[in-house]
């Protein structure tokens, strides 16, 4: 006990005396722990937002929705639905609403609220004849909607939905719609189907209807109308019914009863939403916690480097302790206590920093999940940060500790610096294997799969080991390059070469941070640039008009022919069917299941998981159930033929198949037969004449509106009585005429008009949602890498105090010494930026996003990332090395 007390006092004295090195280690630990705590806390906040306030998110205890699919079984109950309006093809019928109201009264439901949500098809709203904007329409009963919480009305502040939708001609719009149409309270707007102009009575927060269950609400503006007058003016009924039950009601029992009474409805209860959101929350938590661990592991590199320097600097002192009878085991215990104290204090600092960081991260989290996040302190996040900080400190400091325990007592007789003995390769590998195993268990605990965590850790360690070795070789090569007569460059090269182990690990940390950031930024920008470059070309114009029925399509075509500003337009005639038989095999479902098994086994082996099989089967089912045939009216000789013949006009009832994955999995060949079922009365057996390549822009991005194409066929292959499906019109107009044309076409009921340039806005918002968290984690990793560089520079200046003193004694100025240190670490920053960004560029190129158009690659972003890496390295060097460079040579030489 006395020895332990001595070790504790001795360790505390050492940490206090060597305050600078202590701060280096604490900073490395705190940076990593702050990332883990902040991300874990953010994940738990997201989980609480998704799984709490479920009644608010669901807009009620139970929600009934009209099915949106075309499955005949969904429409079997003809009394429940009606097909009455081109804007909303399917809603509840009057009888259907009465049946639901009767069921609610019999089963103790306290209240129901009728609503119509145009989630799937935005409507063109216009403020003037020359402006138009796609927006989502919500008809709601203002005295009931929503049952829980209140809609956040921005203008006029503090108003309620009931007050602002009291008049039949009133409309409430979202903030984004007000900005896009330059509208304010008191202005008017109109949309197809309503002849009178509506008066804007309030403006609401954009997030009022945001939901992960309906992604359109994240990208489109919206507006509210009062249900009764709005439904009467449009001649429609509700497509959503909200239910509020008593607090003691058995929601599960009510839901079971509803499913028995209305089996075709889409019924969602708060329990369903909780289960769904819990799965999402769990996945987000695992992802961000695991990735947050990366920052802590990067900090571990700094811990190892610092402990190595500590052992080197205290080698003589440790030799004296050995001479006085302290054993190697006691030396090990001494350093373990020191590491433990550093881990605890550094983790506590990291916890405080992480909680402060959460306030900055909350906005990003809210953007990802479209929910308001409430800050809270979670003990599990704090304990995880503390435990991980301590464990990582002990693990990464263990190898230097072993070196310390092996210092010989006779080293005290050395006239100069004591040489720290090397740990044998076998013991080093054994310690690394043990360290990796512990880290793997930590990852396994996060993933709920210890074996998977250990395998991931060993695989990652192997990759990192190879990369470190390669980077060490690169630094050795850098040291052998000519210095072109520059003494400072030669000294920088020599230092990088002699300290290549430490510098390689520092360089690797920088590369990881820059690579993660560059991959996200470059991929995002490349996708946006690719869309900008090919959207208009692939879609055939700069305006798209999508009718929702054949009758609307005919009206749209007539209107297009009367507009002189339209320079050109394209329209494909498309028929939809499902495969009733393949080569006379009518058991298509079993065939698809067998093919899915074979396809998955061929790609990933017989041990494939169910998810891969389900995804493949889903793709095959979509191909078979949604078989899309484009009418071929031009000479097919220009098509890229893969096999067979393209001359379908020479053979009756023949088709050309696009070479999709489904076609490859089914091994369809020229000469095979397909039986197409268009509707209950019409079918046609066709022969595959040839297989042609999918239309391509030279990359992987393919923009299709209205579904993926499966086949091309002449009119002779389609039964004469079959009507085509409504398909988009692609229009080309001069730039000044785009807005007026959009407004004119948008006034046709049942037509959704979209500018191809709007794809960029939608895509940017989507990518912003998807990349917010990964981008945040990449920034944290890059910050940790910058901390490692600052730590490495500080350690290097302490190790080289004698060298710096000699250089200053020989006449080098403070500026020259500082320039030498900036040159050394500037090379590391530049190398890290070039290699990290270069790896991101290579990966983007491998995805074929840029294809034949190299201009799609965002070169300013590439150069900016390299410059960022260089600036971070120079800034970290300047902050930590300036004081050492100013040290008087007399002070250095006196003590060194």
C-alpha positions, 0 to 999 in steps of 0.5 A: 500500500505504501508503494502504491501511495508513493507511485501515486504521489510520484506520478502526480508530481511528474504530470505537474512538473511536465505540464506541457507534455501532460497537456499534449496527452490530455488534448489528444484524449479530450478531442477524441472523447469530445467527438464520442460524447457529442455524437453519442448524445446527438444520437440519443437526442435523435432517438428521443425525438423519433420515439418520443412525441409519437402522437405529434409525429403521427398527427393522431393515435391511429391514421388511416390512409388510402392505398397509393398502389395499383394492386387490385387486392388493395382496391377490392372494397369498391364502396370504400374508395372513389375515383373522381378527380384528376388531381387526386385520382383516389380518395375515400368515398362518402360511404367509406367515410361514413363506414369509418365514422360508424366504426369509430363511434362503436369502438370508443374513438373520441374524435376523427379528423378528415384531411387530404394530403397531396404528398405524392403529387405536388401542384403548381401554385401561381401568384401571377400569370408568369410565376409558378411553383410546385407545392404540396396541398393539405386540406385540414379541419382547422378546429381539429388538426392537429390533435396534438401540438400546434402548427408553428405560425410565423406570421402573424405571430401567435396565431392559431390554425382555427383563426387563420383558416376560418374563411373559405377563401383563406390559405396558409402557406409555408415560409419557403413558398412565400419566399419563392412566390414573393408572397406575404399575408394579405396577398393572393394565389391560385392553383388548378381546380379552383377558379377563385383566388385565395387570400394568404392569411398566415405563413408557417414554419417550413418544418411544420409538416416535415417527416421522415415517413414522407420525404416529399415534405422535406423538399417541397413547400406546402399550403393549407386550405380548410377542408370543407370548402376546399373539398367542395371546390375540388369535388373530392373527399379525404384520403387521410383520416386521423383518430384520437383515442382516450388515454386508456385505450388499447391501441393494438386492439383497436388497430387489429379491429381496424385491419379486420374491418378495413383490410385494404387501408394503410393503417399506422398507429403510434406503436407502428411508428415507434417500432419504425423510428426505433429501428432508424434511431438504432441504426443512426446511433450505431453509425455515428457512435462507431464513426465517432470512435474514429476520432478517438482512435486518431487521438490514440496516435498522439497518445502513443507518440507522446508516451514514447517521447515521455519515456525517451525524456525520462530514460535517465530518471528511470535508470536511476530508479532501476539502480535504486531497486525499482523493478521493471514490473513496478516501472510498468505499474508506475506508467499504468497509473500515469496513463490511468490518471491521464485517461480519467482527466482527459476524458472528463475534459472531453466530456465537458467539451463534447457537451458544449459541442452538442449545441453546435451539432444539434442544428445538423441533427435537426436537418437530418431527421426533420425533427426538433431536438431537445438538449439533454444530458445522458449518463450513458453517453458520459460513461461511454466517453469516460470508459472509452477515453480511459481504455484507449489511453491505456491501450495506446500507451501500453507499448511505450510503457513496456519500453520503459520497463526494459531500461537497464540500470547501467544506462544511468552511466551514459554521458549523453542521451539514454537509449531506450531499448526496443521491444522485440518484434514478437512482443510488439506484435503480441501487444498490438494483437491484444490492443486490437482485440480490446478495440474490437470488443469496444466496437462489438459492444456498439454493434451488438456483435462482438465477433464482428467488431473484433473482425472489423478491428483486425481487418482495419489494423491490418490495412492501417499497418500496411498504409503506415509501412507504405507511408514510411517508405514514402517519407524515406524516399522523400528524404533521398530526393535532392534538396536543390541547394536548400539547407533548410529543405535538406534538414526537413527531409532528414528529420522526416526520414529519421522520424518516419515512424512517428511522422508516418502515423501523423501523416496517416491521421491527416490522410484519414481526415482529409479523405473522409471530408474529400470523399463526401464533398467531391461525391456530392459536388460531382453528383450535382455537376453530373445532373447539371450536365446531363439533366436537360440532355437526357430528359429532352428539354428544360421543362417537364410536364407530367400528366396524371391521366390519359385524358389530361395527357391529351389536353396537355398535348393540345395546349402545347401545340397552341403555345408559340414559345415552345421550340420543340417537345418530345413525348414517348408513348408508354404501355404498362403490363405485368409478365403473366408467363416467361417461356410459357412458364406461368408460375412467375412468382416461383421462377423469380424466387428461384432466380433471386436465390441463384443470382445472390449465390453467384454474386456473394456465395451461398451464405448470403443474408436474407437482405441481399436476397430480398433486394434482388427479389424486389428488383425482379418483382418490380421488373415483372409487375411493372413491365414498361414498354415504350412504343417504337416509332423510329428506325431502331438501327441506331440502338446499341445492339448486344445480341439478336436483331433490332428489326422488330418491324419485320417480325410481328409481335416482337420486342427489344429488351433493355439489358437490365440486371433483371434481364441478365438474372433471368437469362432472357435471350433472343427467341424467348417468349413473354406473355404480357398482361395489360389488364383483365381483358387484354394480353399478348405473347411476344417474342424477344427479337434482340437485347439492346444496351440501356440508354447512357450518358457515359456514366452511372447516372440515369435520369428517368421520369415515369419509371424504368424502361423494360422494352421497346416494341412496335404498335403491332405488338400492343393490342389495339384496345389497350390505352397507354399510360400517362407519360411525361412531356419534355419541352424546350423553350427559351430561358426568358419564357420558362417561368410563363410556360410553367405557369400556363401549363401548371394551370391545367388540372392534373399536370405537374410541371417541373423545370429541369434546373429544379433537379439541382435544388431538389438534389442539393436538399436531398444530398444535404439531408444525407451527408450532414452527419457524415460530413460532421464526422469527417470534420471531427476526424480532420480536427483530431488529425490537426490536434495530432499534428500540433502534438507531433510538432510540440513533441518534436520541438521538445526532443530537438531542443538541443538541436535548436539551441545549437542552430541558434548558437551557430547564428540561425535566427528565430525566424529561420528556425520557425521556417524550418519547422513550418517546412517540415510539417508543411510537407506533411500537411501538403502530402496529407492533402494530396494523398487524402484528396487524391484517394477521394478523387480516385474513388469518385472516378471509379464510381464513373460519375464523371464518365466522359466529362472530366469537367464534372469533377469539382477541381476548385473543391480538390484544390481547396481541400489540399490548401485546407490540409496545408493551412491546418498543418501550418497553423498547428505548427505555428501555434505550438512551435513559436515559443520553442523557436524563441528559446534562448540558446544559452537556456537550452544548452545549459539544461540539455 
